[in-house]
């Protein structure tokens, strides 16, 4: 049964939090009432790592939620028990014990949760940095008449980068992998590629090749259907920050990000007419333009 003492103690310890939330709500209401809105009238193109940014934000929100709960909620609940004990004349020791148990349970749960999220967010941030670095190199192609799109939304996955121009259509997959410092100089940053798999200093990687190929095939089918003509899409796997040593000529291109502009402009012959390029970028642009401008409420 909730007693007046319980309600009073809850009001004492939770009042500041509810007051802050109420003030924020009133502030947002006031901004809406003034009729402020973004001047942008259509969705924006997806930026490099757009989906990764959302996942990083979700992970960050979960971490801050855990920190808030660990820092505030156990103390709040414990304070409610102590205040109730003081107002009702019950033993303080028993209330302290209950508060300590609650504090321990909440703290243990959220500390474990936070430390599970931290490595995932670290990997996501590393992936975002890699996609930003690749985007910087690919955007150089714009000066030469190419069209570059990022984070193309497909079916339950995203293609990191799309390049469209006279040399054709390219689906670029970025794989960002950390390096280990072992004192071996260039060997610490070297990847050996035999056309089927990648050999990093710490072991082999095969999934990246098959993933890049399958995503390019999906995009090729989608684009051919959307345009109404057969379009060939060439897959490219890029490893930003790594030196790729190819020991066999077969297999898809695996390149350092800095090598991609030269590879597309000088190693590939023109295959697309301007009219077809226009049709292709119309379809790609529509699919990538789905970022709604944010309203200036806060």
N, C-alpha and C positions, 0 to 999 in steps of 0.2 A: 504493500500500500504506500502510495506517495504522500508523504506528510508535508505540511507547510515548511518544516525545517529543510526537507530535501529540496523543495522548490527554491527556497531562499539561497541555499548553498550552490545550487546549479546556476542561479542568476548571478551570484557573486563571481564565480569562477569562469563562466562562459559569456557573461555580459560583454566584455570588451571585444571578443571575437565576433559576436552577432552585431555589435555596433559598427565594427569595421565593414562587415559584409553589407549591412544596411546602407552605409554611406556610399560604398561603391555602386550599389544598385541605384541609389538616387542620382549619383553622378552620371551613370549611363543613361538613365531616364531623362535627365536634363539635356544631355548631348543629343539624344534622339528628338526631343521636343524642339530644339533649335533648328532641326531639319538639315543637319550637316550630313553630307554624303560624299563618296569618292567622285571625282570628276571623270574617272575612267568608265567608258560605256560598254566595253566588251571584254571577255575573258582574255587573260594574258597567256603567252606561250610558256610552256614548262621550262624551267631552268635546269642546269646541270644538277643531277642528284635530287630532283624534286621529291621523289618518293622516299629517298633516304632522309631528307630533312624532316618529313612528317614522322618517320619512325624514330628519329633522334629526339624530336620534340616529345613524342609519346613516352619514350624511355626517360627523358629528363623530367617530365611531369610526374611519372611514377616514382622517381627518386626523391623529388621534392615532397611528394605526398608522404612517402615513408619517413622522411626527415621531420616533417611537420607532426606526423602522428607520434613518432618517438619522442619529440621534444615537448609536445603540448598535451596530447590526449591522455597519456598515463598520469601526468601530473594533475590534469583537470579532474579525472575520475578519482584519483587519490585525494585531491583537495575536497571533492564533494563528500567523500566518506569522512574525512577529518572534520569538515564543517558540520556535518550532520551529527557526528559524535559530540562535538562541542555544544551544539544547540539542544541536543536531546539528553545530554548527560551520560551517554554511553562511554565505555572504556575506550580511551584513545589507542591503546596497544592493539586491540583487535582491529580497529579501523586502519591503523598503520599496516598491519599484516595483510589485510585485504588489498589495500592500495599497492603494497609492494608486489604482491602476486600479479595483480593486473598490469603493473608497470613491466614486470619481467616478461609476461606473456606477449604483450604488444611489442616490446623492444626486441625480443628474440625473433618474432615473426618478421618484422619489418627490416631488421638488420640483415637477416638471411635474404629477404627479397631484394634489398638494395644491392648486396654483393653479388647476386645473380644477374642483375640488370647491368651493372657497371661494365663487365667485359663485353657484353653485347653492344652497349652504346659505344664503347671504345672501337670495336670493329666497324660499326656503322660510320663513325666519324672518320676512320681511316679510309673507308670506301668513298665517302663524300669528298675527302681531300683528293683522292685519286681521280674521281670523275671531274672535279674542278680543274685539275692539272691537265687532263686530256682535253677538256673543253677549251682551254686556253690555246692549245696547239691546233685543234680543229677549226677554231674560229678564224685562224689565219687564212683558211681557205675561202672565206667570204670575200676577201679582197680580190680573189681570182675568179669570182663569179659563181662560187658554189653556195649551196644552201645547207645550213647545219641546224639540226634539231636535237634536242636532248631529252632523255628520259621518256622515250616514246611508250605510251601505255598500250600493252598488248593484252592477251588473255591470261590473267593471273601472273603476269611477269612484265618487266619493263626492259626495253632495249635502250642501253645507256646513251647511244648517239646514232643519229642517222645523217649521212652525207649524201647530197644529191647534186649532180653536175654533169658536165659533158662526158666525164670518164665513167659515168654510171651511178648506181645506187650502192651504198655501202652501209652495212649494219655493224657498228663498232661496239664490242663488249669490253668493258674495263674490269680488270682484276688487280686490285691493289693488295700487295702482300708485303708484310714487314720484313726487314733484313736483319740478319744476326751479325754482330761484329765479332769475327773470329781472328782478325789480324791477317787475313789472306789477301787483302787489297781488292783487286778487280774480281776475284773469284767469289767474293761475298755478294757481289751484285750481278752475277752471271747466271743466265738460265739457258740450258741446252735444250734445243727443240729438234726432234727427229721426225717431225711430220705427224706423229701420233700422240705424243705426250710431252709434257714439260718436266725437265729435271732441275729442280731448285737445289740449292746447297743442302737443304734439309730433307729432301725426298722428292717423289714423283707426284705429278698432278695430271690427271686425264680428263676430269669432268669439265674443265674450262673449255677444252676444244669442242667436245660434243655439245655443250650448252650454247656456245657461240654459233655453231653450225645449225643446230635445230632452231634457234631464234631467227636466224637469217632466212631459213626455209619458210618459217611461219610468216615472216614479213613479206617474203617474195610472193607467197600465195595470196595474202591479204591485199597487197598492193596491185597485183595483176588483176584481181577481181574488182577492186575499186576503180582502177583506170580503164579496164576493159581490154587491155592488151598484155601480152606476156612481157614481164619485166624481170630481169635477172638481178638478184641482190647478192653482192659479194660480202662474205663475213670477214671481219678483221678482229683479232684478239689483241688487245694492247695491255702491256704490263708497265705502267708508269714507274720510272726510276730504276728499271732493270735493263741490263744489256742482254739481248737475245742472240745466242749463237746457234745458227741453223746448221745442222750437220747432214741433212737430207733435203732434196728439193721439193718433195711432195708435202701435202697438207695445206691448211689454210694459212694466210699470212698472220704471223705473230710478231708484233713490232713494239718497240719503245714508242711512247706517245710522240716524241719529237720526230720520228721517222714517217709518221702517217701522211702529213701534207705532201712531202716529196714523193712518197709512194703513189699517192692518188694522182698527182699532177704530172709526174714524169714517167712513172712505170706503167701507166694505163693509157690506152689510146681512147680518143673520143668515140662514144657509142650512142649517145643520146642527142636528139635534135632539141632545139629550144622549145618547140611546141610540146614535146613529150615531157620535158623538164617542168614546164608550167602546169601540165596536168598532174604530174606526180606531186609537186609541192603543194598544190591545192588540196589534195587528199591528206597529205601528211600534216599540213598546217591545221586543218580542221580537227584532226585527232589530237594534236598536241596543244591546242588552244583551249584549255579547260581550267585554268587557274583563275578563280574569281577574285577580283580586287577586294581588299579588306576595307570595311567601313571604318572611318576615323572616330570610333566611339571612345576609346581609351588612349 
